[in-house]
Amino acid sequence: MVFRTLSIIIPAYNEARTIHLILDKVKEVKLQRDINKEVIVVNDCSTDATSEAVRDYMGRNADFPIQFLEHEKNMGKGAALHTGIAHASGEYLVIQDADLEYDPQEYNILLGPVLNGFADVVYGSRFVGGKPHRILFFWHTIGNKFLTFLSNMFTNRNLTDMETCYKLFDTRMIQSLQLREKRFGFEPEVTAKISQVANVRIYEVGISYYGRTYEEGKKIGWKDGFRAIYCILKYGIFKR
C-alpha cells in the first residue's frame, strides 16, 4: 500500500474554549515521509459555541483544509467517530480528542510501526514508555487497568491501555467493521472487533498524557465504566 494521507478524526462536544488550540497543534505537525493530513471535525450538537469556533478557525486558516461535519442532535462520542470514520479517505486514520490531553506531535510515534511495515493498527499507551504523564486520579487509573485486563481476557491480546484515545487504524479495515456503540462504549467495541479481524497486526507505543480534571472539562465518569464492562462482555463473549 502506498501511504499518502492520514485522516485525523476529531469528535467535539462543548469544546469551544480549546478547539482552536488542538487544531493549531494538528496544523503544526509535520508527518514523516511528507504524508498529508486530512482533518475531519465532527461537532456532536454542542450546546456551546463549538460550531462558531470551528467555522471561525476555518475562516482564519484557509490554507489548512478542514472537513467540518455536524450532528443535528447529540448522539455521543462513538457516534461522532462513526461519522468521521465513514468520511475518511486517507489510507490510515487516527482518533484525536478535541481537548488538550494528547499531543498531536506524537502521530509520528504511532506511524512508526505502520511505516516500517509491521502494523495495521497502533494503540498509544499512557502506561508504557518514558513520556510525561500528568498525575491525576488513582481510581481512574485502577479502572482503566481493570477494563484493559478484562478486555484482554476476551480478545487474547496483551494491551496495556485499551481506553486510550490514540488509536491508529488501516482505514479500509475499520470501515469494514459494523460499529454500534454511540457513546464511550466505542473503545471496548472497536478493540474487540478489530482483534477478531483475520491476521490483523496490532502494535502499541508509549505516548504522553496531559489529562484534564472535571473542572477543566473532563467528561467520562463511573457510569461509562459500567458501560465499558457491558460492552467487553457483549462483544467479547456473545459476538464470537
Protein Blocks (a to p, Z undefined) as FASTA:
>chain_A
ZZfbdcdddddehillmmmmmmmmmmmpccehhiacddddddehiablmlmmmmmmmmmm
mmlccdddddfbdebjklmmmmmmmmpcbfbdcdddfblmbcfklmmmmmmmmmnopafb
dcddfkgcjbdcddfbfklmmmmmmmmmmmmmmnopabfblmbmbdcddfklmmmpccfb
fblmlmmmmmmmmmmpghiacdddddddddddfknopabdfklmmmmmmmmmmmmmmmZZ
